[in-house]
């Protein structure tokens, strides 16, 4: 999983899979889910993310890789 934030557009993209997106569906105002050819969710795009997402909460709950913890 990768998380991408674009400050200029205030959009957050959560990349859940390396599979290519072939379809998208807006599930709520400004929230779009991307699907692969098999119908699996591959990503989530959130517009005006800073108004919806608490970034501090996300960061504080992300697991750290063991090698980064021991450094």
Biopython code that builds the backbone (N, CA, C, O; Angstrom):
import numpy as np
from Bio.PDB.StructureBuilder import StructureBuilder

atoms = [
    (1, "UNK", "N", (0.841, -1.169, 0.000)),
    (1, "UNK", "CA", (0.000, 0.000, 0.000)),
    (1, "UNK", "C", (0.891, 1.239, 0.000)),
    (1, "UNK", "O", (1.889, 1.313, 0.716)),
    (2, "UNK", "N", (0.501, 2.202, -0.820)),
    (2, "UNK", "CA", (1.208, 3.477, -0.876)),
    (2, "UNK", "C", (0.188, 4.586, -0.725)),
    (2, "UNK", "O", (-0.940, 4.485, -1.207)),
    (3, "UNK", "N", (0.598, 5.644, -0.050)),
    (3, "UNK", "CA", (-0.273, 6.791, 0.139)),
    (3, "UNK", "C", (0.379, 7.992, -0.522)),
    (3, "UNK", "O", (1.533, 8.314, -0.239)),
    (4, "UNK", "N", (-0.356, 8.652, -1.400)),
    (4, "UNK", "CA", (0.145, 9.818, -2.131)),
    (4, "UNK", "C", (-0.752, 11.014, -1.800)),
    (4, "UNK", "O", (-1.976, 10.919, -1.895)),
    (5, "UNK", "N", (-0.149, 12.128, -1.415)),
    (5, "UNK", "CA", (-0.922, 13.340, -1.152)),
    (5, "UNK", "C", (-0.395, 14.456, -2.037)),
    (5, "UNK", "O", (0.810, 14.701, -2.093)),
    (6, "UNK", "N", (-1.311, 15.133, -2.732)),
    (6, "UNK", "CA", (-0.953, 16.279, -3.569)),
    (6, "UNK", "C", (-1.488, 17.531, -2.883)),
    (6, "UNK", "O", (-2.694, 17.777, -2.859)),
    (7, "UNK", "N", (-0.569, 18.317, -2.325)),
    (7, "UNK", "CA", (-0.959, 19.507, -1.573)),
    (7, "UNK", "C", (-1.645, 20.547, -2.461)),
    (7, "UNK", "O", (-2.564, 21.238, -2.021)),
    (8, "UNK", "N", (-1.191, 20.652, -3.719)),
    (8, "UNK", "CA", (-1.779, 21.647, -4.633)),
    (8, "UNK", "C", (-3.253, 21.390, -4.887)),
    (8, "UNK", "O", (-4.053, 22.325, -4.918)),
    (9, "UNK", "N", (-3.615, 20.131, -5.069)),
    (9, "UNK", "CA", (-5.014, 19.798, -5.364)),
    (9, "UNK", "C", (-5.760, 19.308, -4.131)),
    (9, "UNK", "O", (-6.964, 19.059, -4.189)),
    (10, "UNK", "N", (-5.041, 19.166, -3.007)),
    (10, "UNK", "CA", (-5.600, 18.640, -1.756)),
    (10, "UNK", "C", (-6.292, 17.295, -1.990)),
    (10, "UNK", "O", (-7.403, 17.051, -1.520)),
    (11, "UNK", "N", (-5.591, 16.432, -2.735)),
    (11, "UNK", "CA", (-6.148, 15.104, -3.006)),
    (11, "UNK", "C", (-5.234, 14.030, -2.430)),
    (11, "UNK", "O", (-4.008, 14.139, -2.472)),
    (12, "UNK", "N", (-5.855, 13.003, -1.900)),
    (12, "UNK", "CA", (-5.144, 11.878, -1.301)),
    (12, "UNK", "C", (-5.482, 10.633, -2.103)),
    (12, "UNK", "O", (-6.653, 10.340, -2.344)),
    (13, "UNK", "N", (-4.448, 9.897, -2.517)),
    (13, "UNK", "CA", (-4.680, 8.647, -3.228)),
    (13, "UNK", "C", (-4.058, 7.522, -2.426)),
    (13, "UNK", "O", (-2.873, 7.560, -2.096)),
    (14, "UNK", "N", (-4.860, 6.527, -2.119)),
    (14, "UNK", "CA", (-4.394, 5.340, -1.409)),
    (14, "UNK", "C", (-4.311, 4.224, -2.441)),
    (14, "UNK", "O", (-5.323, 3.727, -2.934)),
    (15, "UNK", "N", (-3.084, 3.848, -2.748)),
    (15, "UNK", "CA", (-2.798, 2.826, -3.757)),
    (15, "UNK", "C", (-2.731, 1.474, -3.048)),
    (15, "UNK", "O", (-1.794, 1.214, -2.294)),
    (16, "UNK", "N", (-3.714, 0.622, -3.285)),
    (16, "UNK", "CA", (-3.823, -0.644, -2.572)),
    (16, "UNK", "C", (-3.249, -1.836, -3.318)),
    (16, "UNK", "O", (-3.041, -2.897, -2.730)),
    (17, "UNK", "N", (-2.993, -1.671, -4.601)),
    (17, "UNK", "CA", (-2.560, -2.800, -5.416)),
    (17, "UNK", "C", (-1.741, -2.302, -6.605)),
    (17, "UNK", "O", (-1.953, -1.188, -7.085)),
    (18, "UNK", "N", (-0.815, -3.119, -7.074)),
    (18, "UNK", "CA", (-0.070, -2.734, -8.276)),
    (18, "UNK", "C", (-0.877, -2.959, -9.556)),
    (18, "UNK", "O", (-0.442, -2.561, -10.637)),
    (19, "UNK", "N", (-2.044, -3.591, -9.445)),
    (19, "UNK", "CA", (-2.880, -3.852, -10.621)),
    (19, "UNK", "C", (-3.386, -2.551, -11.228)),
    (19, "UNK", "O", (-3.603, -1.563, -10.526)),
    (20, "UNK", "N", (-3.568, -2.570, -12.531)),
    (20, "UNK", "CA", (-4.028, -1.399, -13.275)),
    (20, "UNK", "C", (-5.528, -1.178, -13.048)),
    (20, "UNK", "O", (-6.313, -2.126, -13.048)),
    (21, "UNK", "N", (-5.905, 0.074, -12.859)),
    (21, "UNK", "CA", (-7.312, 0.443, -12.715)),
    (21, "UNK", "C", (-7.969, 0.485, -14.089)),
    (21, "UNK", "O", (-7.447, 1.097, -15.021)),
    (22, "UNK", "N", (-9.125, -0.174, -14.204)),
    (22, "UNK", "CA", (-9.848, -0.124, -15.472)),
    (22, "UNK", "C", (-11.245, 0.466, -15.316)),
    (22, "UNK", "O", (-11.929, 0.730, -16.305)),
    (23, "UNK", "N", (-11.667, 0.673, -14.059)),
    (23, "UNK", "CA", (-12.990, 1.231, -13.805)),
    (23, "UNK", "C", (-12.950, 2.006, -12.499)),
    (23, "UNK", "O", (-12.154, 1.701, -11.610)),
    (24, "UNK", "N", (-13.801, 2.999, -12.389)),
    (24, "UNK", "CA", (-13.878, 3.816, -11.183)),
    (24, "UNK", "C", (-15.333, 4.078, -10.842)),
    (24, "UNK", "O", (-16.199, 4.113, -11.716)),
    (25, "UNK", "N", (-15.585, 4.261, -9.545)),
    (25, "UNK", "CA", (-16.947, 4.558, -9.104)),
    (25, "UNK", "C", (-16.873, 5.556, -7.954)),
    (25, "UNK", "O", (-16.158, 5.341, -6.975)),
    (26, "UNK", "N", (-17.625, 6.657, -8.084)),
    (26, "UNK", "CA", (-17.697, 7.624, -6.995)),
    (26, "UNK", "C", (-18.669, 7.074, -5.959)),
    (26, "UNK", "O", (-19.852, 6.890, -6.245)),
    (27, "UNK", "N", (-18.168, 6.812, -4.755)),
    (27, "UNK", "CA", (-19.006, 6.205, -3.726)),
    (27, "UNK", "C", (-19.568, 7.236, -2.755)),
    (27, "UNK", "O", (-20.488, 6.943, -1.991)),
    (28, "UNK", "N", (-19.015, 8.434, -2.787)),
    (28, "UNK", "CA", (-19.467, 9.545, -1.971)),
    (28, "UNK", "C", (-18.930, 10.804, -2.637)),
    (28, "UNK", "O", (-18.048, 10.715, -3.491)),
    (29, "UNK", "N", (-19.441, 11.974, -2.267)),
    (29, "UNK", "CA", (-18.942, 13.214, -2.864)),
    (29, "UNK", "C", (-17.434, 13.308, -2.686)),
    (29, "UNK", "O", (-16.946, 13.385, -1.559)),
    (30, "UNK", "N", (-16.696, 13.301, -3.782)),
    (30, "UNK", "CA", (-15.261, 13.460, -3.752)),
    (30, "UNK", "C", (-14.468, 12.222, -3.388)),
    (30, "UNK", "O", (-13.252, 12.302, -3.216)),
    (31, "UNK", "N", (-15.128, 11.077, -3.266)),
    (31, "UNK", "CA", (-14.423, 9.830, -2.952)),
    (31, "UNK", "C", (-14.666, 8.842, -4.090)),
    (31, "UNK", "O", (-15.794, 8.418, -4.342)),
    (32, "UNK", "N", (-13.571, 8.489, -4.770)),
    (32, "UNK", "CA", (-13.658, 7.600, -5.930)),
    (32, "UNK", "C", (-12.849, 6.337, -5.647)),
    (32, "UNK", "O", (-11.708, 6.400, -5.190)),
    (33, "UNK", "N", (-13.464, 5.195, -5.929)),
    (33, "UNK", "CA", (-12.789, 3.909, -5.765)),
    (33, "UNK", "C", (-12.443, 3.373, -7.154)),
    (33, "UNK", "O", (-13.283, 3.371, -8.053)),
    (34, "UNK", "N", (-11.200, 2.921, -7.320)),
    (34, "UNK", "CA", (-10.732, 2.360, -8.586)),
    (34, "UNK", "C", (-10.712, 0.834, -8.490)),
    (34, "UNK", "O", (-10.353, 0.266, -7.459)),
    (35, "UNK", "N", (-11.107, 0.184, -9.593)),
    (35, "UNK", "CA", (-11.189, -1.268, -9.647)),
    (35, "UNK", "C", (-10.323, -1.819, -10.776)),
    (35, "UNK", "O", (-10.135, -1.165, -11.802)),
    (36, "UNK", "N", (-9.796, -3.035, -10.575)),
    (36, "UNK", "CA", (-9.047, -3.697, -11.633)),
    (36, "UNK", "C", (-9.992, -4.521, -12.507)),
    (36, "UNK", "O", (-11.207, -4.484, -12.312)),
    (37, "UNK", "N", (-9.453, -5.245, -13.446)),
    (37, "UNK", "CA", (-10.251, -6.007, -14.408)),
    (37, "UNK", "C", (-11.120, -7.078, -13.741)),
    (37, "UNK", "O", (-12.150, -7.475, -14.286)),
    (38, "UNK", "N", (-10.695, -7.546, -12.549)),
    (38, "UNK", "CA", (-11.451, -8.569, -11.823)),
    (38, "UNK", "C", (-12.440, -7.985, -10.827)),
    (38, "UNK", "O", (-13.117, -8.725, -10.113)),
    (39, "UNK", "N", (-12.526, -6.656, -10.775)),
    (39, "UNK", "CA", (-13.458, -6.007, -9.857)),
    (39, "UNK", "C", (-12.900, -5.771, -8.466)),
    (39, "UNK", "O", (-13.632, -5.371, -7.561)),
    (40, "UNK", "N", (-11.602, -6.016, -8.289)),
    (40, "UNK", "CA", (-10.959, -5.783, -6.997)),
    (40, "UNK", "C", (-10.607, -4.310, -6.844)),
    (40, "UNK", "O", (-10.252, -3.649, -7.820)),
    (41, "UNK", "N", (-10.704, -3.798, -5.631)),
    (41, "UNK", "CA", (-10.334, -2.410, -5.369)),
    (41, "UNK", "C", (-8.818, -2.274, -5.451)),
    (41, "UNK", "O", (-8.081, -3.015, -4.800)),
    (42, "UNK", "N", (-8.361, -1.317, -6.261)),
    (42, "UNK", "CA", (-6.922, -1.084, -6.395)),
    (42, "UNK", "C", (-6.506, 0.268, -5.824)),
    (42, "UNK", "O", (-5.321, 0.501, -5.585)),
    (43, "UNK", "N", (-7.469, 1.158, -5.605)),
    (43, "UNK", "CA", (-7.123, 2.458, -5.064)),
    (43, "UNK", "C", (-8.333, 3.272, -4.664)),
    (43, "UNK", "O", (-9.458, 3.011, -5.090)),
    (44, "UNK", "N", (-8.071, 4.264, -3.833)),
    (44, "UNK", "CA", (-9.115, 5.172, -3.367)),
    (44, "UNK", "C", (-8.591, 6.588, -3.513)),
    (44, "UNK", "O", (-7.504, 6.903, -3.030)),
    (45, "UNK", "N", (-9.356, 7.441, -4.176)),
    (45, "UNK", "CA", (-8.992, 8.834, -4.395)),
    (45, "UNK", "C", (-9.939, 9.714, -3.589)),
    (45, "UNK", "O", (-11.158, 9.588, -3.705)),
    (46, "UNK", "N", (-9.377, 10.610, -2.768)),
    (46, "UNK", "CA", (-10.190, 11.483, -1.929)),
    (46, "UNK", "C", (-9.858, 12.928, -2.258)),
    (46, "UNK", "O", (-8.734, 13.380, -2.043)),
    (47, "UNK", "N", (-10.845, 13.653, -2.785)),
    (47, "UNK", "CA", (-10.695, 15.081, -3.056)),
    (47, "UNK", "C", (-10.957, 15.862, -1.776)),
    (47, "UNK", "O", (-11.698, 15.408, -0.905)),
    (48, "UNK", "N", (-10.345, 17.034, -1.668)),
    (48, "UNK", "CA", (-10.444, 17.877, -0.467)),
    (48, "UNK", "C", (-10.129, 17.050, 0.784)),
    (48, "UNK", "O", (-10.835, 17.102, 1.791)),
    (49, "UNK", "N", (-9.051, 16.294, 0.674)),
    (49, "UNK", "CA", (-8.675, 15.337, 1.715)),
    (49, "UNK", "C", (-8.437, 15.987, 3.073)),
    (49, "UNK", "O", (-8.791, 15.407, 4.099)),
    (50, "UNK", "N", (-7.848, 17.170, 3.100)),
    (50, "UNK", "CA", (-7.546, 17.791, 4.387)),
    (50, "UNK", "C", (-8.797, 18.141, 5.176)),
    (50, "UNK", "O", (-8.732, 18.344, 6.389)),
    (51, "UNK", "N", (-9.930, 18.212, 4.497)),
    (51, "UNK", "CA", (-11.202, 18.490, 5.169)),
    (51, "UNK", "C", (-11.881, 17.217, 5.663)),
    (51, "UNK", "O", (-12.800, 17.269, 6.480)),
    (52, "UNK", "N", (-11.419, 16.070, 5.157)),
    (52, "UNK", "CA", (-12.060, 14.789, 5.466)),
    (52, "UNK", "C", (-11.183, 13.900, 6.337)),
    (52, "UNK", "O", (-11.672, 13.209, 7.231)),
    (53, "UNK", "N", (-9.882, 13.927, 6.062)),
    (53, "UNK", "CA", (-8.952, 12.986, 6.683)),
    (53, "UNK", "C", (-8.123, 13.677, 7.761)),
    (53, "UNK", "O", (-7.627, 14.785, 7.557)),
    (54, "UNK", "N", (-7.978, 13.027, 8.896)),
    (54, "UNK", "CA", (-7.100, 13.509, 9.957)),
    (54, "UNK", "C", (-5.720, 12.895, 9.714)),
    (54, "UNK", "O", (-5.462, 11.763, 10.122)),
    (55, "UNK", "N", (-4.836, 13.642, 9.049)),
    (55, "UNK", "CA", (-3.526, 13.127, 8.669)),
    (55, "UNK", "C", (-2.690, 12.707, 9.878)),
    (55, "UNK", "O", (-1.969, 11.711, 9.815)),
    (56, "UNK", "N", (-2.779, 13.446, 10.959)),
    (56, "UNK", "CA", (-2.019, 13.088, 12.164)),
    (56, "UNK", "C", (-2.453, 11.715, 12.681)),
    (56, "UNK", "O", (-1.618, 10.930, 13.133)),
    (57, "UNK", "N", (-3.727, 11.429, 12.619)),
    (57, "UNK", "CA", (-4.244, 10.136, 13.071)),
    (57, "UNK", "C", (-3.733, 9.013, 12.177)),
    (57, "UNK", "O", (-3.352, 7.951, 12.668)),
    (58, "UNK", "N", (-3.725, 9.243, 10.873)),
    (58, "UNK", "CA", (-3.225, 8.220, 9.944)),
    (58, "UNK", "C", (-1.751, 7.942, 10.210)),
    (58, "UNK", "O", (-1.344, 6.786, 10.324)),
    (59, "UNK", "N", (-0.961, 8.992, 10.308)),
    (59, "UNK", "CA", (0.476, 8.828, 10.509)),
    (59, "UNK", "C", (0.780, 8.127, 11.826)),
    (59, "UNK", "O", (1.655, 7.262, 11.880)),
    (60, "UNK", "N", (0.073, 8.488, 12.877)),
    (60, "UNK", "CA", (0.362, 7.892, 14.184)),
    (60, "UNK", "C", (-0.029, 6.420, 14.250)),
    (60, "UNK", "O", (0.461, 5.698, 15.118)),
    (61, "UNK", "N", (-0.893, 5.961, 13.359)),
    (61, "UNK", "CA", (-1.335, 4.571, 13.371)),
    (61, "UNK", "C", (-0.691, 3.700, 12.302)),
    (61, "UNK", "O", (-1.001, 2.513, 12.208)),
    (62, "UNK", "N", (0.201, 4.268, 11.495)),
    (62, "UNK", "CA", (0.872, 3.479, 10.474)),
    (62, "UNK", "C", (1.931, 2.597, 11.117)),
    (62, "UNK", "O", (2.698, 3.063, 11.960)),
    (63, "UNK", "N", (1.978, 1.326, 10.727)),
    (63, "UNK", "CA", (3.041, 0.474, 11.256)),
    (63, "UNK", "C", (4.384, 0.885, 10.662)),
    (63, "UNK", "O", (4.479, 1.227, 9.484)),
    (64, "UNK", "N", (5.391, 0.847, 11.476)),
    (64, "UNK", "CA", (6.732, 1.176, 11.006)),
    (64, "UNK", "C", (7.456, -0.109, 10.681)),
    (64, "UNK", "O", (7.251, -1.129, 11.340)),
    (65, "UNK", "N", (8.291, -0.065, 9.681)),
    (65, "UNK", "CA", (9.096, -1.244, 9.361)),
    (65, "UNK", "C", (10.111, -1.463, 10.456)),
    (65, "UNK", "O", (10.642, -0.511, 11.030)),
    (66, "UNK", "N", (10.376, -2.717, 10.740)),
    (66, "UNK", "CA", (11.273, -3.059, 11.839)),
    (66, "UNK", "C", (12.646, -2.419, 11.693)),
    (66, "UNK", "O", (13.229, -1.973, 12.681)),
    (67, "UNK", "N", (13.170, -2.371, 10.460)),
    (67, "UNK", "CA", (14.490, -1.797, 10.265)),
    (67, "UNK", "C", (14.515, -0.300, 10.581)),
    (67, "UNK", "O", (15.547, 0.220, 11.006)),
    (68, "UNK", "N", (13.404, 0.392, 10.381)),
    (68, "UNK", "CA", (13.348, 1.817, 10.704)),
    (68, "UNK", "C", (13.253, 2.015, 12.213)),
    (68, "UNK", "O", (13.773, 2.999, 12.738)),
    (69, "UNK", "N", (12.600, 1.099, 12.913)),
    (69, "UNK", "CA", (12.472, 1.200, 14.353)),
    (69, "UNK", "C", (13.801, 1.004, 15.059)),
    (69, "UNK", "O", (14.053, 1.621, 16.094)),
    (70, "UNK", "N", (14.641, 0.163, 14.515)),
    (70, "UNK", "CA", (15.913, -0.129, 15.172)),
    (70, "UNK", "C", (17.005, 0.878, 14.825)),
    (70, "UNK", "O", (18.075, 0.865, 15.434)),
    (71, "UNK", "N", (16.748, 1.736, 13.866)),
    (71, "UNK", "CA", (17.765, 2.714, 13.440)),
    (71, "UNK", "C", (17.919, 3.841, 14.435)),
    (71, "UNK", "O", (18.730, 4.743, 14.226)),
]
sb = StructureBuilder()
sb.init_structure("model")
sb.init_model(0)
sb.init_chain("A")
sb.init_seg("    ")
for serial, (resi, resn, name, xyz) in enumerate(atoms, 1):
    if name == "N":
        sb.init_residue(resn, " ", resi, " ")
    sb.init_atom(name, np.array(xyz, "f"), 0.0, 1.0, " ", f" {name:<3s}", serial, name[0])
structure = sb.get_structure()
